Amino acid sequence: MLRIEKLTKRFGVNTAVDAATLDIDKPAMIGIIGRSGAGKSTLLRMINRLADASEGRILFEGRDVTALRGAARRAWQSDCAMIFQQFNLVPRMDVVSNVLHGTLNRRSTLATVFNLYPTADIHRAIEILDRLGIAEHAPKRAEALSGGQQQRVAIARALMQDPRIILADEPIASLDPMNAQTVMEALRRIHDEDGRTVICNLHTLDTARRYCDRVVGMRDGRIVFDGLPAQLTTGVAREIYGAGADFSEAATSTEIDTLDASIRAARKGAAPVY
């Protein structure tokens, strides 16, 4: 379905993504892990065509995505929705209007200028918000919501595009553990119920193992691991992160149970949970 062939991105003399190759032959939820600067965000931006590749190709159902220009490129960006760490909402605009922004690529300039939306689109936006458990916040300004609620609004905006693929770039990095779980559960349900491919950049191994069907590890711009969550051992993680024997998964965990266990162990003077 989606094939990435030796995809490379250079910024001057620096290589952010180095000959990345990845095959996704059916809808899946895929987690990409690696330390900051590993090339995860740049990879997603190239897939979405927010950034152009220096070399290599992206093929979707046989079509060369890297060659798309103009309207064809915008149509691809509708099929391949992007969710960002910082939500990218309009803070002073109401929630439902932020969700309706997911239809901008298929609306006329006149309708966009006067903020005109078909009734069917408004109803669909509210239905999506209800599915994500935040329909009651539809008339509120986006800035009035918590971080976890704002990220669910961003997910709803992506769903308004009715995309084939959802790319989520560190969607839980700025959230507390409770909201992080809510957002990850929402993304997992979208994959399970809709059959959409979800590719999610993550910092934490436990999150990748719990929610993803497949995990890809990146280090220094290269893909160094591609396997099942069960294959993501602590030893493999050390290789991905370039860490030593003192590497602790618990230190980066967003899972409430892991955090609670680590706190209890620390209070008793025991070793942290790994």
N, C-alpha and C positions, 0 to 999 in steps of 0.2 A: 504493500500500500504506500509506504513512505520509505524512500531510500536516500541516504546521505552518503555521497561518494567523495572521499578524500577532501572534505570541506576544510578550507584554510582561510584564516583572516589575519592579515598583517596590518600593524599600525607602525609605519616607518620600519625600523629595524627589529621591532618586537613582534613576535608571533603570538596572538591571543588564542587561536585555535589552529591546531597543527594536524592536517590530514585526517580529520575525523570521519570515520565510516560507521554507519549504523543502518540496519535493516529492521523495519517494523512491518511485518506481513499481515497483521490483523489488529483490530482495536485493542488497546492495552492501556494500563496505567503504569507509566514509567517514571522512576525517580532518577534524577541525575545528581550525584553527590561529588564533593570535592571542596578543598579549601578555597577561600576568597582568592580570586585571580586565576583560578584554574581554567577559565574559559567557558563556564557554564552559561552565563548570561549572554555572552557574545554568540554562542551556538544557537540559543533560542532566538535571538534577534535576527540572525541570518535565516533561520527557518521561516520566520514571519516576514522576512524581507524588509525589516526595519534597518538592516545593515546589509551591504553587498559583500559577497564572498570575494576573496582575492583569487582563489582557485577552487576547483571542485564543483560538484553539482548537487542539487536537491531535486529528486524526482518524486512526484506524487501521482500514482496510478499512471505512470509512464510519461507524464508531462514534466518538462524541465522548468521547475519553479524559478530557478536562478536566471532564466532568460526572460521572465515576464516583465512587461513595462506598462506604464499608464493604467488604463482601466482594468486590464488583465491582472496586474499586480494588486490593485485595490480589491478586486474580486477574491484573489487568493487570501488577502489579509482578512476578509470576511469569513472565509472558510477555515482560517487558521487564527483563532482569536488569541489575544495576549492578555494576561493578568499580571500586574506588576506588584512589587513589594510595597510601594507607597500609594497604592490604590488608584491614583490618577483620576480622581473624581473632581467635579466642580463643587467646591465646598459650600457656596451660598445657594446652589441650585437644589431643588427638592429631589428626593431619592428617585421617584419614578421617572423624572426627566433625565437624571443621570443614566438610568437603565435604558431609556429610549435612545440615548446617544449610540447605543449599539446598532441602530438602524441607519446611521448617517451615510454609510457608503452606498446605500441604495435609494437615498432620498434626493429630491431635486434641490438645487441651490435656493430657490424661492421658499420652499417648505422649511429648509434649514434656517434661513434668515428670520422667518416669522415664527419659528418654533411650533410648526403645525404638525400634528401627528394623527394618523387615522385612529378611529376609536378601537378598531381591532388590535392595533399595536399597543394601545394603552392597556386594554384588558389583558393582553398577553404579558406585558411587563408586570402587572400586578399578580398574575398567576405565577410567574417565575419567582417573584419576591415571596409569595405565599409558600411555594415549594421550598424555599431556603429559610423559611421561618421568620421573615421580617416584613411581611405585608403591612403590618400595623404602622410601620415607619414610612410608608410610601409618601405622605405629604410633608414629612419633615425635611429640613435642610440636611444635606449629607454631613456637614460639619458637626451636627448635633449627635451623631451616632458614635458608638465606641469603635475602636479599631477593628475588632472582629466583625462587627456589623457592617462597617464600611467595606471590608474585604468581600463580604457576601454580596454587597451591592455591586462591586466590581465583577464578581462572578456572574451575577444576574445580567449585567450589561453584556458580558461575553456571550451568554446564552441567547440574548436577543438577536445575535448575529446568526444563530442556528449553525454553528461551525461544525466541521468534521473533526477538527483537532483543536484542543485547548492547550496553550502553553502558559505555564504559571511560573514566573520568575521570583523565587524566594517568597511565596505568598504568605508564609507564617513567620518570617524572620523578625518582624516587629510586633508580634502578638504574644500575649501571655499564654501559658500552657492550656488553659481551658478554651480560649478562643482559637488557639492553634488546632486543637482537636476538632472543634466544630467546623472549621474551614476545611481541614483535610477530609473529614467525613462527608462534607458536601461534595468535594471533588470526586471522592470515591463513588458516591451514589450517582453522580452524573455519568461516570464511566459505566457503572453496572446497569443503570436503568436506561440510558440513552444509547449505549454502545459507541460512545465517542472516545477517541484516543486522547488521553491526558498525559502531557509530559511536564514534569514538575521539578524545578531546581530546589534542592533541599540541602541543609547543612547537617542534619541529624540522622544518624544511622537507624535509630529505633523507629523514627517516622517512616523512613524509606522501607524498612522491613515490614512494618505493620500495614501500610496502605498500598504498596506498589506490587505489581506482578513481576516486575523486572527492574533491576538496578544497574545504572551505568556510572562508572567512576571515572572522573577526569583529574589529571594531574599535569600541570604545566602545558595546558592546551591539548593534550593527547588523551584519548580514551584508553584507560589502562585496565578497566574491568567492565564486563558486560555479562550479567548472570542473574540467577534467581536470588530472591532475598535470603534464602537459607544458606547460600554460598558466601554471603557477605559476613565473613568471620572477623573477629577483632584483628587477626593477623593481616587479612586482606585490607581492612580499613587503614591499618598503619601504613601499608604500601601506598594506598590512594592519597592519604594525607601527608605522607612523608614524615611520620611521627615515630618516636622512639618507644621503648618498652613501657614508659609511664603513660602512654595514651589512655585516656579514660572516656568511654562513651557517655557515662553518667554526667560528666561535666558539660556536655552539650545537649543533653536530653531535653525534649519538650513533652515527654510523656509524664503525666501526673504521678502514676504509680512508681515510675523509676525515680522521680525526684523525691517523692515521699520516702522511698526505701533508702535512698542515699542520705537523706537528712537524719533518718532514724539510726542508720549505721554510724554516721558521724557523731551523733550524740552519745552513742554507746562506746565510741572509741574504736569501732571496727573499721575494716577497709570498706571503701565505697563500693556500690553495686556496679558491675560492668555488664 
